[in-house]
């Protein structure tokens, strides 16, 4: 949720695809992919009002990876402007392209330390061959 008194526009998002996630070309057009860095980027070009939220989807193929912890995916807002194309100031967000510098608090609305520009998700895998 956008916790600010002003709208946001041109919201740049980077998704740091870990081992085990394969980017699919069907995402092209909405996402750009840098295979050398395993990073996908997109921009939300519609104005996001204060207090609103936006879902951005990406399809990936899940593959075997030796590191079972690697199925933790992180996406982060890297930049945004207001509805007049000025840089956005957000009291609970420091947009950047570093997935390792945000606290491990997820989706907390009331925690002042939760940076809403970073949102991790751990994929759960279940063995159905019992």
C-alpha positions in Angstrom: 0.0 0.0 0.0 1.2 3.5 -0.8 1.5 5.2 2.5 2.0 8.8 1.4 -0.1 11.9 0.9 0.9 12.3 -2.7 0.4 10.0 -5.8 3.2 8.1 -7.4 4.0 7.7 -11.1 6.7 6.1 -13.2 7.3 3.5 -10.5 10.4 1.5 -11.5 10.5 -2.1 -10.1 13.4 -4.6 -10.2 12.9 -8.2 -9.5 16.1 -10.1 -8.4 15.4 -13.6 -9.8 17.4 -16.1 -7.7 18.6 -19.6 -8.7 15.5 -21.7 -9.3 13.5 -19.0 -11.1 13.7 -18.9 -14.9 12.5 -15.8 -16.6 10.1 -16.5 -19.5 10.1 -14.5 -22.8 6.2 -14.3 -22.4 7.0 -11.4 -20.0 8.6 -9.3 -22.7 6.7 -6.1 -23.3 5.9 -5.6 -19.6 9.3 -6.7 -18.2 12.9 -6.3 -19.5 15.4 -9.0 -18.5 19.1 -8.8 -18.0 20.2 -12.5 -18.1 23.8 -11.6 -16.9 22.4 -10.3 -13.6 19.2 -12.4 -13.4 17.2 -9.1 -13.0 13.9 -8.2 -14.5 12.7 -4.6 -14.5 9.4 -2.9 -15.3 7.8 0.6 -14.9 4.2 1.3 -13.7 3.3 4.3 -15.9 -0.2 4.9 -14.5 -0.6 7.2 -11.5 -0.9 5.3 -8.2 -3.0 7.4 -5.8 -2.0 7.8 -2.1 -3.2 4.9 -0.1 -3.7 2.6 -3.2 -1.8 -0.5 -4.2 -0.9 -2.1 -7.5 -0.1 -5.7 -8.4 2.5 -6.5 -11.0 2.8 -10.1 -12.2 5.5 -12.0 -13.8 5.5 -15.7 -14.9 8.6 -17.8 -14.2 9.4 -21.5 -14.4 10.6 -23.0 -11.2 13.6 -25.2 -11.6 15.8 -27.4 -9.4 18.4 -25.5 -7.5 21.0 -26.9 -5.1 20.3 -24.2 -2.6 16.8 -24.7 -1.2 16.9 -21.2 0.4 17.3 -19.7 -3.0 13.6 -19.8 -3.8 13.2 -16.6 -1.8 12.4 -13.9 -4.4 12.8 -10.2 -3.8 11.4 -7.3 -5.8 12.1 -3.7 -5.0 11.0 -0.2 -6.1 14.0 1.6 -7.5 12.5 4.9 -8.4 9.2 6.9 -8.7 8.0 10.3 -9.4 4.9 12.2 -8.4 2.1 13.1 -10.8 4.2 16.2 -12.0 7.3 14.0 -12.6 9.1 15.3 -9.5 11.0 12.7 -7.4 8.8 11.1 -4.8 9.6 11.4 -1.1 8.2 8.5 1.0 8.6 8.4 4.7 8.9 4.6 4.9 10.8 3.9 1.7 14.3 4.4 0.3 14.1 3.2 -3.3 17.3 1.7 -4.6 18.5 -1.4 -6.5 20.2 -3.2 -3.6 18.2 -6.2 -2.3 20.4 -6.6 0.7 20.0 -3.3 2.5 16.4 -3.4 3.7 15.1 -4.8 7.0 13.4 -8.2 7.0 10.0 -7.0 7.8 7.3 -7.9 5.3 4.0 -6.2 4.7 3.8 -4.4 8.0 1.5 -1.4 7.8 2.3 0.0 11.3 6.0 -0.8 11.7 8.1 2.3 11.0 11.1 0.1 10.0 9.3 -1.7 7.2 10.5 -0.3 3.9 7.6 -0.8 1.5 9.9 -0.5 -1.5 11.2 -4.1 -0.8 9.0 -7.1 -0.7 10.5 -10.7 -0.4 8.5 -13.8 -1.0 9.6 -17.4 -0.2 8.2 -20.0 -2.6 7.1 -23.1 -0.8 7.7 -26.5 -2.5 5.8 -29.6 -1.6 6.6 -33.2 -2.6 3.4 -34.6 -3.9 4.9 -38.0 -4.8 4.0 -39.8 -1.6 
